[in-house]
């Protein structure tokens, strides 16, 4: 059974909010897998803490966290990834919640797939949150996922902050599919950009997913990215059991 992408979404919420809401549309296909990511930013106080991420809205089902939250350099921001095996089979609101400090801006992103192994849906979850750049107009934001197998689906979520105050939408880098993107601009504050990425491994080994984060006026660009490789569900019935009887092997 092949891994098939069903939907991918990206969004940047408005100012001074405690949570974010984003609609994703899975389907009723077999062996579903849902990946989500969120980040919250505050320019002048402490970085907001990501406390929960659900599908089904604020009263829905909490998803499993992918490791600890991690900071995005040059801004007071934290990012965290979440996943659900199975998950919703129809359109559903992804909901992120923050504590400690209400974010001035919330970024959200998501991907849903069918045909993903339900016992071990992903491998090599990887984070990249490098030091922010100096004064630039474009940055190639990336994450490299190791140990990929030729033909395997690899996916990533990128949340970026643009200090030039006149950001433009993220643009694709050859070889990486830009599934979805979002941009929020503000004439007085930092801009936010989100990108959802996918790549099919061409050969065995590491796979790098990339996207251009852009702004017209040079300034700092910082980002956080998370990626993983997805494991396909096995086609057909499981192999028959093996038994050892005396000196004979029966398969």
C-alpha positions, 0 to 999 in steps of 0.5 A: 500500500502506498502512502498518499497525501490527502491534504496539507494546510498552513495558516498564520493567525492574528494578534493577541490570541491564546489559541489557533484554529485551522481546518484540515480535510482527511478522508475515510481511506485506510491507515490514516496519519495526521501531522500537525505543528504550531508555534506562538510568538511574542515580540516583547515578553517571554516565548509562549508555551505550546500546551496542547494540540487537538483535532476536532476543535477545542473540545476534541482529541489531544494529539501526541507530542513529537518531542519537546517544544523548541525555540525559534531564534531571534524572536520569542517563539516556541514551536512543537510538532504533534501527530495522530494515528488514525485521526479524523476521517472527515474535515476537522479543526486543528486546535492549538493552545498556549500558556504562560504567555499569550502569543501575539501571533500563532502559526499552524500547519498540518498534513494528512495521509493514508496508507501509513503503517499504524504501528510505526507511522514515522521514523527519524523525526528531525528538528532544525532551528538554526541561528537567525541570519543577518540582513538578507532578503531570501533564506532557504529554510530546510530540514534533512531527514536521515535513513530514507529509502528510495520511493519513501514519502518525506514531509516537513513543516516550516515556520518562519519569521521575517524581520524586513516588515515586507515579506512575500509568500514562501516559494518552492525550491526545485525538488521539494513540493510546496504543498501549502503556504501562508504569510501574515504581514504587518507594517509595524511588526515582524512578519510570519510565514508557514510552509508545508513540504513533501519530497519522495526520496530518489535514492537511499540516504538523507533527504533535504526538504527546502523552501525559500522564505522571502522579504523585499527589504533585507532583515533577519530571517529565522525559522524552525522546521520539523521533518520525518519519513513516513512508513508505508502500511504493508500490502496484503495479509501479514506473513504466516507464523513460523513454528519450531518442532523438534528438529524440523522448521515448519513455515 
